[in-house]
Amino acid sequence: SVTVVMASGGYPGQYETGFEVTGLEQAGMLPGVTVFHAGTTVQKPEAPVVARRKGSTTRVGPTLVTTGGRVLTVTALGPTMPEARNRAYLG
């Protein structure tokens, strides 16, 4: 197994927060990959947000954003260390 820490730019010194975190659904579908949250929170919009695209309307819900320096860890399993590392970086 291999674990990769995803950290905010500037960590361990001063870093900014509030950046949107995306791609977790895709990472969760990868076999042998688990994502652990550390510095994240769900940010709810103050009012319902509506995104309009050519002929359709989509309601946009809460957003996952960064709140800390160590944002996520991605742990992956593999039959060899290089394969586990590759999976972790795909996640």
Disulfide bonds with the S-S distance in Angstrom:
none
